[in-house]
Amino acid sequence: MSTETLDFEEQVALQLAQVREELLNRLRYSNVVHDNKLFALLNEHPESDWVAHLRDYSGPNYKELVDKLERLEATQCQFDLGLFGFCSDCEEPIEDTRLEHDVTVQRCQHCESQLKSRAQ
Ligand SMILES: [Zn+2]
């Protein structure tokens, strides 16, 4: 195993910090007063409440970042529960290559392709 790469739990913590910082910066320096107010609101609340406030108050421009924040928080929860890295459908371990690509992925390759073929 390579010692250069962060482990998955460290990656999630790092990405969480990055996404929160990006959200704060965008709200803070936005030209929209509403966004600046939301920035102030978030500062008064614990990070664990941010997704709820952002869902209620942030516009469509922030949706992608908020979605990412929510996925990362859910993934961090899975570490606490000892469920990280297991497929949400078949409960088999998710392939490392998939997790390395996106640490918040919820399904193994097999279930993901099943899901896609059903959706078509
Ligand atoms: Zn699966």
Backbone and ligand atoms as CSV (ligand in chain L), in Angstrom:
chain,resi,resn,atom,element,x,y,z
A,1,MET,N,N,0.828,-1.212,0.000
A,1,MET,CA,C,0.000,0.000,0.000
A,1,MET,C,C,0.858,1.255,0.000
A,2,SER,N,N,0.416,2.221,-0.748
A,2,SER,CA,C,1.147,3.475,-0.798
A,2,SER,C,C,0.933,4.274,0.475
A,3,THR,N,N,2.012,4.861,0.965
A,3,THR,CA,C,1.870,5.692,2.155
A,3,THR,C,C,1.643,7.154,1.792
A,4,GLU,N,N,1.726,7.447,0.497
A,4,GLU,CA,C,1.566,8.844,0.073
A,4,GLU,C,C,0.109,9.282,0.072
A,5,THR,N,N,-0.768,8.350,-0.281
A,5,THR,CA,C,-2.174,8.723,-0.353
A,5,THR,C,C,-2.783,8.761,1.043
A,6,LEU,N,N,-3.675,9.704,1.245
A,6,LEU,CA,C,-4.401,9.791,2.496
A,6,LEU,C,C,-5.360,8.613,2.573
A,7,ASP,N,N,-5.668,8.164,3.799
A,7,ASP,CA,C,-6.694,7.127,3.831
A,7,ASP,C,C,-8.062,7.776,3.608
A,8,PHE,N,N,-9.054,6.933,3.395
A,8,PHE,CA,C,-10.357,7.449,2.965
A,8,PHE,C,C,-10.976,8.384,4.011
A,9,GLU,N,N,-10.781,8.030,5.276
A,9,GLU,CA,C,-11.382,8.864,6.323
A,9,GLU,C,C,-10.752,10.257,6.333
A,10,GLU,N,N,-9.435,10.303,6.125
A,10,GLU,CA,C,-8.751,11.602,6.049
A,10,GLU,C,C,-9.207,12.389,4.827
A,11,GLN,N,N,-9.411,11.663,3.724
A,11,GLN,CA,C,-9.884,12.335,2.498
A,11,GLN,C,C,-11.236,12.985,2.712
A,12,VAL,N,N,-12.131,12.256,3.407
A,12,VAL,CA,C,-13.476,12.794,3.649
A,12,VAL,C,C,-13.379,14.044,4.521
A,13,ALA,N,N,-12.574,13.980,5.575
A,13,ALA,CA,C,-12.421,15.130,6.477
A,13,ALA,C,C,-11.859,16.329,5.716
A,14,LEU,N,N,-10.874,16.051,4.862
A,14,LEU,CA,C,-10.240,17.124,4.088
A,14,LEU,C,C,-11.234,17.746,3.103
A,15,GLN,N,N,-11.957,16.892,2.390
A,15,GLN,CA,C,-12.920,17.399,1.402
A,15,GLN,C,C,-14.054,18.159,2.075
A,16,LEU,N,N,-14.481,17.674,3.250
A,16,LEU,CA,C,-15.517,18.394,4.001
A,16,LEU,C,C,-15.061,19.813,4.321
A,17,ALA,N,N,-13.840,19.925,4.813
A,17,ALA,CA,C,-13.304,21.243,5.161
A,17,ALA,C,C,-13.235,22.130,3.927
A,18,GLN,N,N,-12.823,21.542,2.792
A,18,GLN,CA,C,-12.700,22.321,1.553
A,18,GLN,C,C,-14.053,22.804,1.043
A,19,VAL,N,N,-15.050,21.911,1.069
A,19,VAL,CA,C,-16.373,22.282,0.563
A,19,VAL,C,C,-17.002,23.345,1.460
A,20,ARG,N,N,-16.840,23.189,2.777
A,20,ARG,CA,C,-17.393,24.199,3.694
A,20,ARG,C,C,-16.734,25.558,3.478
A,21,GLU,N,N,-15.428,25.536,3.270
A,21,GLU,CA,C,-14.725,26.795,3.059
A,21,GLU,C,C,-15.162,27.450,1.748
A,22,GLU,N,N,-15.324,26.620,0.711
A,22,GLU,CA,C,-15.741,27.170,-0.582
A,22,GLU,C,C,-17.140,27.782,-0.490
A,23,LEU,N,N,-18.037,27.075,0.199
A,23,LEU,CA,C,-19.393,27.605,0.380
A,23,LEU,C,C,-19.368,28.942,1.121
A,24,LEU,N,N,-18.617,28.976,2.215
A,24,LEU,CA,C,-18.534,30.207,3.003
A,24,LEU,C,C,-17.991,31.360,2.167
A,25,ASN,N,N,-16.924,31.090,1.438
A,25,ASN,CA,C,-16.317,32.147,0.623
A,25,ASN,C,C,-17.258,32.660,-0.451
A,26,ARG,N,N,-17.954,31.716,-1.102
A,26,ARG,CA,C,-18.868,32.146,-2.165
A,26,ARG,C,C,-20.004,32.980,-1.610
A,27,LEU,N,N,-20.529,32.579,-0.456
A,27,LEU,CA,C,-21.638,33.336,0.155
A,27,LEU,C,C,-21.155,34.700,0.629
A,28,ARG,N,N,-19.977,34.674,1.250
A,28,ARG,CA,C,-19.451,35.900,1.847
A,28,ARG,C,C,-19.172,36.976,0.801
A,29,TYR,N,N,-18.575,36.545,-0.340
A,29,TYR,CA,C,-18.164,37.524,-1.344
A,29,TYR,C,C,-19.165,37.646,-2.483
A,30,SER,N,N,-20.323,37.051,-2.319
A,30,SER,CA,C,-21.364,37.157,-3.334
A,30,SER,C,C,-21.888,38.597,-3.421
A,31,ASN,N,N,-22.365,38.974,-4.604
A,31,ASN,CA,C,-22.967,40.302,-4.777
A,31,ASN,C,C,-24.408,40.342,-4.293
A,32,VAL,N,N,-24.919,39.173,-3.961
A,32,VAL,CA,C,-26.318,39.074,-3.559
A,32,VAL,C,C,-26.424,39.194,-2.041
A,33,VAL,N,N,-27.214,40.170,-1.574
A,33,VAL,CA,C,-27.335,40.414,-0.132
A,33,VAL,C,C,-27.848,39.177,0.594
A,34,HIS,N,N,-28.793,38.505,-0.040
A,34,HIS,CA,C,-29.359,37.282,0.524
A,34,HIS,C,C,-28.242,36.274,0.874
A,35,ASP,N,N,-27.270,36.135,-0.021
A,35,ASP,CA,C,-26.161,35.204,0.211
A,35,ASP,C,C,-25.310,35.653,1.397
A,36,ASN,N,N,-25.084,36.958,1.483
A,36,ASN,CA,C,-24.285,37.484,2.596
A,36,ASN,C,C,-24.976,37.233,3.932
A,37,LYS,N,N,-26.308,37.329,3.920
A,37,LYS,CA,C,-27.068,37.042,5.148
A,37,LYS,C,C,-26.948,35.568,5.519
A,38,LEU,N,N,-26.984,34.728,4.493
A,38,LEU,CA,C,-26.851,33.290,4.741
A,38,LEU,C,C,-25.465,32.976,5.321
A,39,PHE,N,N,-24.470,33.668,4.834
A,39,PHE,CA,C,-23.115,33.514,5.383
A,39,PHE,C,C,-23.117,33.824,6.891
A,40,ALA,N,N,-23.771,34.928,7.254
A,40,ALA,CA,C,-23.845,35.310,8.662
A,40,ALA,C,C,-24.608,34.262,9.473
A,41,LEU,N,N,-25.671,33.760,8.874
A,41,LEU,CA,C,-26.488,32.734,9.546
A,41,LEU,C,C,-25.658,31.476,9.824
A,42,LEU,N,N,-24.910,31.033,8.814
A,42,LEU,CA,C,-24.108,29.816,8.980
A,42,LEU,C,C,-23.070,29.989,10.087
A,43,ASN,N,N,-22.522,31.185,10.167
A,43,ASN,CA,C,-21.514,31.435,11.196
A,43,ASN,C,C,-22.065,31.316,12.613
A,44,GLU,N,N,-23.373,31.471,12.724
A,44,GLU,CA,C,-23.990,31.384,14.047
A,44,GLU,C,C,-24.427,29.971,14.398
A,45,HIS,N,N,-24.254,29.059,13.469
A,45,HIS,CA,C,-24.731,27.693,13.696
A,45,HIS,C,C,-23.601,26.678,13.559
A,46,PRO,N,N,-23.730,25.548,14.268
A,46,PRO,CA,C,-22.709,24.497,14.125
A,46,PRO,C,C,-22.707,23.928,12.709
A,47,GLU,N,N,-21.549,23.444,12.271
A,47,GLU,CA,C,-21.405,22.925,10.907
A,47,GLU,C,C,-22.420,21.821,10.599
A,48,SER,N,N,-22.791,21.078,11.624
A,48,SER,CA,C,-23.715,19.962,11.395
A,48,SER,C,C,-25.105,20.440,10.966
A,49,ASP,N,N,-25.419,21.721,11.205
A,49,ASP,CA,C,-26.726,22.266,10.801
A,49,ASP,C,C,-26.699,22.936,9.435
A,50,TRP,N,N,-25.533,23.047,8.855
A,50,TRP,CA,C,-25.394,23.848,7.631
A,50,TRP,C,C,-26.225,23.328,6.472
A,51,VAL,N,N,-26.201,22.012,6.270
A,51,VAL,CA,C,-26.919,21.469,5.110
A,51,VAL,C,C,-28.397,21.844,5.181
A,52,ALA,N,N,-28.996,21.741,6.363
A,52,ALA,CA,C,-30.412,22.078,6.514
A,52,ALA,C,C,-30.664,23.537,6.151
A,53,HIS,N,N,-29.823,24.445,6.646
A,53,HIS,CA,C,-29.993,25.867,6.331
A,53,HIS,C,C,-29.756,26.135,4.850
A,54,LEU,N,N,-28.751,25.492,4.305
A,54,LEU,CA,C,-28.428,25.700,2.896
A,54,LEU,C,C,-29.544,25.183,1.993
A,55,ARG,N,N,-30.133,24.056,2.381
A,55,ARG,CA,C,-31.257,23.524,1.606
A,55,ARG,C,C,-32.414,24.515,1.605
A,56,ASP,N,N,-32.627,25.159,2.756
A,56,ASP,CA,C,-33.754,26.084,2.877
A,56,ASP,C,C,-33.495,27.406,2.160
A,57,TYR,N,N,-32.269,27.894,2.224
A,57,TYR,CA,C,-32.038,29.292,1.833
A,57,TYR,C,C,-31.150,29.516,0.614
A,58,SER,N,N,-30.310,28.547,0.257
A,58,SER,CA,C,-29.384,28.850,-0.838
A,58,SER,C,C,-30.034,28.575,-2.185
A,59,GLY,N,N,-29.623,29.315,-3.184
A,59,GLY,CA,C,-30.218,29.215,-4.515
A,59,GLY,C,C,-29.663,28.043,-5.303
A,60,PRO,N,N,-30.150,27.864,-6.532
A,60,PRO,CA,C,-29.733,26.752,-7.391
A,60,PRO,C,C,-28.236,26.770,-7.717
A,61,ASN,N,N,-27.621,27.958,-7.662
A,61,ASN,CA,C,-26.181,28.042,-7.932
A,61,ASN,C,C,-25.354,27.244,-6.943
A,62,TYR,N,N,-25.934,27.010,-5.776
A,62,TYR,CA,C,-25.178,26.332,-4.727
A,62,TYR,C,C,-25.520,24.855,-4.608
A,63,LYS,N,N,-26.485,24.434,-5.426
A,63,LYS,CA,C,-27.004,23.085,-5.249
A,63,LYS,C,C,-25.911,22.015,-5.315
A,64,GLU,N,N,-25.030,22.153,-6.294
A,64,GLU,CA,C,-23.992,21.140,-6.484
A,64,GLU,C,C,-23.086,21.028,-5.261
A,65,LEU,N,N,-22.702,22.178,-4.714
A,65,LEU,CA,C,-21.834,22.183,-3.537
A,65,LEU,C,C,-22.557,21.629,-2.301
A,66,VAL,N,N,-23.829,22.011,-2.170
A,66,VAL,CA,C,-24.602,21.529,-1.014
A,66,VAL,C,C,-24.799,20.015,-1.104
A,67,ASP,N,N,-25.065,19.533,-2.320
A,67,ASP,CA,C,-25.184,18.089,-2.518
A,67,ASP,C,C,-23.896,17.385,-2.115
A,68,LYS,N,N,-22.790,17.981,-2.512
A,68,LYS,CA,C,-21.497,17.375,-2.203
A,68,LYS,C,C,-21.263,17.364,-0.686
A,69,LEU,N,N,-21.601,18.483,-0.053
A,69,LEU,CA,C,-21.455,18.575,1.402
A,69,LEU,C,C,-22.297,17.498,2.078
A,70,GLU,N,N,-23.517,17.331,1.598
A,70,GLU,CA,C,-24.411,16.347,2.198
A,70,GLU,C,C,-23.865,14.927,2.024
A,71,ARG,N,N,-23.356,14.630,0.825
A,71,ARG,CA,C,-22.795,13.298,0.580
A,71,ARG,C,C,-21.593,13.038,1.476
A,72,LEU,N,N,-20.746,14.063,1.644
A,72,LEU,CA,C,-19.549,13.906,2.466
A,72,LEU,C,C,-19.926,13.694,3.934
A,73,GLU,N,N,-20.947,14.420,4.393
A,73,GLU,CA,C,-21.388,14.242,5.779
A,73,GLU,C,C,-21.952,12.846,5.995
A,74,ALA,N,N,-22.711,12.370,5.007
A,74,ALA,CA,C,-23.269,11.021,5.109
A,74,ALA,C,C,-22.144,9.984,5.156
A,75,THR,N,N,-21.104,10.230,4.354
A,75,THR,CA,C,-19.974,9.309,4.324
A,75,THR,C,C,-19.235,9.318,5.656
A,76,GLN,N,N,-19.093,10.509,6.239
A,76,GLN,CA,C,-18.422,10.599,7.540
A,76,GLN,C,C,-19.217,9.833,8.611
A,77,CYS,N,N,-20.531,9.920,8.513
A,77,CYS,CA,C,-21.411,9.170,9.411
A,77,CYS,C,C,-21.158,7.666,9.301
A,78,GLN,N,N,-20.939,7.224,8.065
A,78,GLN,CA,C,-20.726,5.796,7.847
A,78,GLN,C,C,-19.442,5.314,8.516
A,79,PHE,N,N,-18.442,6.190,8.613
A,79,PHE,CA,C,-17.236,5.827,9.349
A,79,PHE,C,C,-17.580,5.607,10.815
A,80,ASP,N,N,-18.381,6.500,11.367
A,80,ASP,CA,C,-18.754,6.394,12.776
A,80,ASP,C,C,-19.517,5.102,13.051
A,81,LEU,N,N,-20.317,4.684,12.069
A,81,LEU,CA,C,-21.147,3.493,12.239
A,81,LEU,C,C,-20.419,2.216,11.824
A,82,GLY,N,N,-19.211,2.364,11.268
A,82,GLY,CA,C,-18.469,1.197,10.802
A,82,GLY,C,C,-19.015,0.645,9.494
A,83,LEU,N,N,-19.763,1.457,8.754
A,83,LEU,CA,C,-20.396,0.994,7.521
A,83,LEU,C,C,-19.704,1.508,6.274
A,84,PHE,N,N,-18.628,2.256,6.468
A,84,PHE,CA,C,-17.981,2.839,5.292
A,84,PHE,C,C,-17.448,1.756,4.370
A,85,GLY,N,N,-17.610,1.987,3.053
A,85,GLY,CA,C,-17.003,1.093,2.064
A,85,GLY,C,C,-17.855,-0.110,1.708
A,86,PHE,N,N,-19.089,-0.159,2.263
A,86,PHE,CA,C,-19.978,-1.269,1.910
A,86,PHE,C,C,-21.117,-0.770,1.040
A,87,CYS,N,N,-21.449,-1.577,0.066
A,87,CYS,CA,C,-22.493,-1.236,-0.889
A,87,CYS,C,C,-23.844,-1.103,-0.181
A,88,SER,N,N,-24.579,-0.033,-0.500
A,88,SER,CA,C,-25.863,0.186,0.175
A,88,SER,C,C,-26.934,-0.785,-0.321
A,89,ASP,N,N,-26.679,-1.433,-1.440
A,89,ASP,CA,C,-27.665,-2.385,-1.966
A,89,ASP,C,C,-27.358,-3.822,-1.551
A,90,CYS,N,N,-26.162,-4.299,-1.885
A,90,CYS,CA,C,-25.861,-5.716,-1.635
A,90,CYS,C,C,-24.992,-5.919,-0.397
A,91,GLU,N,N,-24.510,-4.831,0.203
A,91,GLU,CA,C,-23.716,-4.866,1.437
A,91,GLU,C,C,-22.358,-5.544,1.284
A,92,GLU,N,N,-21.943,-5.772,0.047
A,92,GLU,CA,C,-20.585,-6.262,-0.211
A,92,GLU,C,C,-19.630,-5.067,-0.206
A,93,PRO,N,N,-18.333,-5.314,0.031
A,93,PRO,CA,C,-17.378,-4.196,-0.002
A,93,PRO,C,C,-17.346,-3.525,-1.376
A,94,ILE,N,N,-17.289,-2.208,-1.373
A,94,ILE,CA,C,-17.164,-1.453,-2.619
A,94,ILE,C,C,-15.706,-1.515,-3.075
A,95,GLU,N,N,-15.492,-1.622,-4.386
A,95,GLU,CA,C,-14.139,-1.714,-4.933
A,95,GLU,C,C,-13.325,-0.463,-4.562
A,96,ASP,N,N,-12.074,-0.693,-4.150
A,96,ASP,CA,C,-11.187,0.415,-3.777
A,96,ASP,C,C,-11.032,1.440,-4.899
A,97,THR,N,N,-10.982,0.928,-6.146
A,97,THR,CA,C,-10.779,1.849,-7.269
A,97,THR,C,C,-11.942,2.836,-7.372
A,98,ARG,N,N,-13.137,2.365,-7.031
A,98,ARG,CA,C,-14.306,3.263,-7.066
A,98,ARG,C,C,-14.219,4.297,-5.954
A,99,LEU,N,N,-13.802,3.853,-4.778
A,99,LEU,CA,C,-13.684,4.764,-3.638
A,99,LEU,C,C,-12.566,5.777,-3.859
A,100,GLU,N,N,-11.509,5.311,-4.536
A,100,GLU,CA,C,-10.407,6.239,-4.812
A,100,GLU,C,C,-10.840,7.331,-5.784
A,101,HIS,N,N,-11.749,6.966,-6.677
A,101,HIS,CA,C,-12.260,7.943,-7.639
A,101,HIS,C,C,-13.224,8.918,-6.955
A,102,ASP,N,N,-14.105,8.386,-6.120
A,102,ASP,CA,C,-15.068,9.221,-5.394
A,102,ASP,C,C,-15.362,8.551,-4.056
A,103,VAL,N,N,-14.842,9.177,-3.012
A,103,VAL,CA,C,-14.903,8.554,-1.684
A,103,VAL,C,C,-16.337,8.465,-1.148
A,104,THR,N,N,-17.271,9.207,-1.779
A,104,THR,CA,C,-18.650,9.198,-1.285
A,104,THR,C,C,-19.538,8.198,-2.039
A,105,VAL,N,N,-18.938,7.407,-2.909
A,105,VAL,CA,C,-19.729,6.467,-3.706
A,105,VAL,C,C,-20.440,5.458,-2.779
A,106,GLN,N,N,-21.690,5.112,-3.125
A,106,GLN,CA,C,-22.530,4.311,-2.221
A,106,GLN,C,C,-22.758,2.877,-2.690
A,107,ARG,N,N,-22.358,2.589,-3.930
A,107,ARG,CA,C,-22.661,1.264,-4.459
A,107,ARG,C,C,-21.443,0.626,-5.115
A,108,CYS,N,N,-21.423,-0.706,-5.113
A,108,CYS,CA,C,-20.377,-1.423,-5.831
A,108,CYS,C,C,-20.649,-1.328,-7.333
A,109,GLN,N,N,-19.640,-1.725,-8.104
A,109,GLN,CA,C,-19.751,-1.629,-9.565
A,109,GLN,C,C,-20.983,-2.373,-10.077
A,110,HIS,N,N,-21.189,-3.573,-9.565
A,110,HIS,CA,C,-22.292,-4.408,-10.025
A,110,HIS,C,C,-23.648,-3.727,-9.799
A,111,CYS,N,N,-23.889,-3.254,-8.568
A,111,CYS,CA,C,-25.190,-2.648,-8.244
A,111,CYS,C,C,-25.384,-1.322,-8.970
A,112,GLU,N,N,-24.285,-0.587,-9.149
A,112,GLU,CA,C,-24.379,0.673,-9.875
A,112,GLU,C,C,-24.830,0.432,-11.319
A,113,SER,N,N,-24.272,-0.605,-11.959
A,113,SER,CA,C,-24.639,-0.866,-13.353
A,113,SER,C,C,-26.068,-1.408,-13.432
A,114,GLN,N,N,-26.486,-2.168,-12.430
A,114,GLN,CA,C,-27.877,-2.624,-12.372
A,114,GLN,C,C,-28.819,-1.437,-12.297
A,115,LEU,N,N,-28.447,-0.498,-11.432
A,115,LEU,CA,C,-29.265,0.699,-11.211
A,115,LEU,C,C,-29.396,1.484,-12.512
A,116,LYS,N,N,-28.264,1.613,-13.218
A,116,LYS,CA,C,-28.272,2.366,-14.470
A,116,LYS,C,C,-29.120,1.679,-15.520
A,117,SER,N,N,-29.044,0.354,-15.614
A,117,SER,CA,C,-29.795,-0.340,-16.640
A,117,SER,C,C,-31.295,-0.296,-16.316
A,118,ARG,N,N,-31.640,-0.261,-15.038
A,118,ARG,CA,C,-33.058,-0.142,-14.671
A,118,ARG,C,C,-33.606,1.245,-15.010
A,119,ALA,N,N,-32.730,2.247,-14.883
A,119,ALA,CA,C,-33.190,3.629,-15.075
A,119,ALA,C,C,-33.440,3.936,-16.547
A,120,GLN,N,N,-32.880,3.130,-17.430
A,120,GLN,CA,C,-32.998,3.440,-18.852
A,120,GLN,C,C,-34.358,3.034,-19.425
L,1,ZN,ZN,ZN,-23.571,-3.905,-4.487
